[in-house]
Amino acid sequence: MIRKEELSLVKEWDKTFAKSEKVDHCKVTFVNRYGITLAADMYVPKDAEGKLPAIAVCGPFGAVKEQCSGLYAQTMAERGFITVAFDPSFTGESGGQPRFMASPDINTEDFMAAVDFLSLCDKVDPDRIGIIGICGWGGMAINAAALDTRVKATLASTMYDMTRVNAKGYFDAQDSEEDRYNAKAALCAQRLEDLKNGEYALGGGVVDPLPEDAPFFVADYYDYYKTDRGYHARSLNSNGGWNVIGCESFINQPILKYSNEIRSAVLIMHGNKAHSFYFGKDAYDNMIADSKYTQNKEFMVIEGAVHTDLYDGGSNNAIPFDKVQEFFEKYL
């Protein structure tokens, strides 16, 4: 029998964005195939009638549903879609022990479990379900689309491939056998330290205070996660971060292997000033390489936008929600 874990869910509105009067909001839970109960915010257009198209949203990697994913979900609900923004396994209000772990497999499954939930929802047309992944969850969303034939449209926004960055470092600067060996050796040593200490050491979230010589992308993250703009008490990036060994398996388990076999629609959008731009560009190029299904694939470049501009719009409302709406209306 599939059993739900009892979760303690916050009842009051505690998002980093204002509540919309155009949608109805409630908390929901669902279970993934590993038996982990996930917590989500569900947004439904007011006065919705009939079965509507639906979208599951998650990300960024290390964020919670009260941050960017909730903003995307609420905005798309204002535009006529039923949406859920969920916390991944081991984080936020979702279940799973130990806390603050990550897995390419389990996190891809989290998206598929959200599709399960939406498919069985009385208000949703199960043949019109899409997903949105932001930052590290953009890669997970594409990976889910490659596996889940029920997904009809996928948006990857300002995406990371978390397996690539763990295996090769930022900008592929540590892409050597020696660098990977040293990284794996350090993680294996940390495993033993954690067991000796009886607890998992945290890797630390976004650095605080911000060093004067911090790279731009670190300052960009600080401006979102450590200020009133995006700070949240349950966000890993805003606080202590993942466990040091939390992403160990990402080194040896690359995602996106069969992305060029995705038959459904995919939109990857990225700011051209984002440090992460190469993730989105390369993911798109690999997705269409030797593919029979290129006609519904698109790479959208947003001029002047940095990485976190596509979290909440930044100072210039950089998220092209009209385009996002058009994309999902076309393919859902």
N, C-alpha and C positions, 0 to 999 in steps of 0.2 A: 504494500500500500504506500502511495506517495503521501508523505506527511509534511506539513508546513511547520517550520520553526516559529515559535512565538517571538515576535520582534517588538521592541519598545520604540514606537514611532512618535516623533514630535507632532503635536496637534496644531500648534500655532504656526503662522506664516513666518518662516525664518530664512527666506531667500535673499540673495544679493541683488534682486531686481524687484520692482514693484508688482503687486498683484493686479492682474487684468480683470476688469469688470465684464469683459466680453466672453469669458469662458467659466465653466464650472471646474473646480479643482477638488481632488480627494487623494488620499493615500491608498495604494494597493500593494499587494504582495503576490509573488509567484515563485515557483520552485524550478531550479535547473536540474539537469539530469544527474548531477552529483549530489542532489538532495539539499543543496544550499538554497535557503529562502532569500529572495531578493526584494528589496524595498523600492518602491517607485512612486513618483507623483504622476497622477493621471489628469490630463486636461481635455475637456470636452467642450466644443462650441456650444454656447447657450442656445436653447431652443432647437437643438439638433434633431433632425427627423430622419428616419430610415437608417440603413447601414452606411457608414461613412468610411472613406479610406483612412488608414492609420499609419503612424510613424513611431518607431522606438528610437530613443536618443540616449547617447552616453558619451562621456568624456568631459574634459581632457583626462589624460592619464594622471591619476593622483588627485583629481578633483572630485566633487560630490554633486549630486543632482540639484542642489540648491544654488549652484553656480551656473556655468555656461549651458550645460545640457538642459536645465530647466528653462532658461531664457529661450533657447531654440524651440523647446517643446511648447511653451506657452504661446510664443509668437505664431507657430504653425497651427496651433489650435484656433487662434484668432482668425486664421485664414482658411478654416474649414476642415481641418484634419483632427481626428482623435489622436492624442499623443501620450506616450509615457516616457518620462525621463527617469532612469534607474541608477541606483548605486551598484557598482560591480561587486562580485563576491569578495568577502573579507574586508570591505571598506564601507564607510558611511553608516547608514542605518541597516544595510544588508547583513545577512548572517555569514557564517563561515569562520572556522577556527583553523590555525591561529590567525590573528588579525594582520592586515597590511602585507599580505602575500599577493603575488600575481602569477598568471600562467597563460601562455598563448592559447592553450586548449580550453581551459575553464573560462577565460574571458571571452573567447569566441562563442562558447556555449551560452554565456550570459545573454548575448544578443539573440541567440536562437530561442532561448527560454522566453525572452520578451515577445518574440514572434509567436511562440506557442500561446502565450497569454492573450495577445491581441486576436489571434485566429479564433479563439473560443469565446471572445467577448461578444455579447448579443448586439452591441451597437456598431460592430466593425464588419465590413465586407472582407472576408478572409482572402479574397483574390486581389485585394488592393492594399498591400502592406509594404512599407518601405522602412529604411533605417538611416539614421544620421550618426556618424562618428566624428568627434572633434579631437584634434591633436592625436595622441597615441591611440585613441579609439577610432580614428579614421582608418588606420591600418587594420584594426580589428573588424571594423565594419566591412571593408573590402574582403577580408578573409572569411567573414560570415557569408557574404554574398556569393563567394566561390563555393560554399558548402551548402547553403540553404536555398533550395529552388523555389521556396515560397516567397522570397524577397524579390519584389518586382522593381525596386528602385533604391539606389544607395547614394548618399552624399557623404563624401569624406572632406571635412573642412580643416584647413591648416594642419594637415596630417603629419604624423610621425609613423615610421615603421620601427616599432620598439625592438624588434628582434635585430634589425640592422644596427641600430645605435648601440645596443648592448654588445653585439658581436664585433663591431668595427669602430666604435667611438664616434664622437661628433665629427661630421664632415669626413668620415672614414679615415680619420687620422691615426687610428690604432688597428688598422686592417692588416695584421700580420699574425702568423702562427705564434710567435714569441709573445706578442701583446695579449693574445687570447689565452695562452697558457698561464701567463702571470695573473690575469684576471681570474681565471678559474681556480688557480692555486690559492689566491687570497680568499675567495668565497668558500672554498673547502675548509680552510683554516678557520674562517668565521663561524662555520657550522659547528665546529667543536667548541669554540669559545661560547657560543650561545647555549649549547647543551651543558657545559660546565657551570655557566652563570644562571641557568634556569630561566632565561628569558631571551627574547630576540632583540638584538641591538638595532636601533633605528639609524637609517642612513642620513637623516636630516632632510627637511623640506627645502624651500627656497631660502637661500642664505640671508641672514638678517643679524646685524645691520649690513647694508650693502657696501662692499668695499669700493673705494674710490676708483680702483683699476678694474672693476668688474667688466667682463665683456658685455656688449650691448644686449645680447639675448638674455643674459642673467638679469640685467636691469629691467628688461621688458617683462620678465616673469615677476620680478619684485613688484613692479608697478601694478600688476594685477593681484597677485596672491597675498601680498603683505600690506596692502592698503585698503582703505574703505571701499575702493572700487570692486574688489572681489574676494576679500578675506572671508573665510568661514571656519568656524571652530572645529568642524568635522573634516575639513579638507586636509589631506596628507601634505599637499604642497604648501599649504598655508602654515603648517605646523611641523611635526617631527618627521614627516616623510615615510617612505616604505621601509620595511626591514632591509638591512644591508643585503641579506640573501634573498630578498623578496622577488627579484627578477632573474635569478640564476639560470633558470631553464631557457630564458630567451636567447642566450648565447648559442645554443645548439638546436633550436627549434624554429627555423625561419618560417614566417608566414608568407602569404601571397604567392605561394608556389604555382598555383594553377589559376592565377587571376586572369590570364588571357583566355580562359574557358568560361568566364562569366557571360551568360547569355542576357541577363537583365541589364537595365540601364544603370550607369554609374556616372556621377558628376564629381570630379575632384576640383576643389577651388582653393586657391592659395594666393596670399599676398606676395608680390614680387620682391618686397623688402624683408620678408620673413627669413630668419636664419634657417628655417626648416624647409624652404622652398624646394630644395633638391629631393626631399622625400616624396613630395607630391608629383613633381615632374617625372622622376624616375619610375614611380609607381604607375603613372599613366602610360609612359612609354613601354613599360614591360607588359601592361595590361593589353595593349593593342598589338604588340609584336606577334606576328604569325597567328593572329586571331581572326576567326570568321565572324566576330560579333562586334565590330568597331562602330557600326552606324549609330548606336545608342550610348556611346562613350564620349565624354567631354572633359577637357581640362580648361578651367576658367582662371585666368590670371587677373588679380585685383591690383591695379596699379597703386603703388605707394603704401600698401598695407603691410604692417609688420605682423608677427606671429599672433600676438594677443589681440590685435584689432578684430580678428575673426572669433574671439571669445565672446565679446560683448559689444562690438562695434567700435571700440576705442573712442577717440574724440571726433571721428568723422563718419559715424554710422556706416562702417565699412562692410558690414554683412549684407550681401545683396539678397534680401529676403524676397523681393519680387521675382528674381531669377530662381530662387529655391522653390518658391510656390509654383512658378511656371513649370519647372522640371518635374515636380511631383504630380502636378495636375496632368501633365502629359503622359506620364508612365504609370500612374495609379488610376 
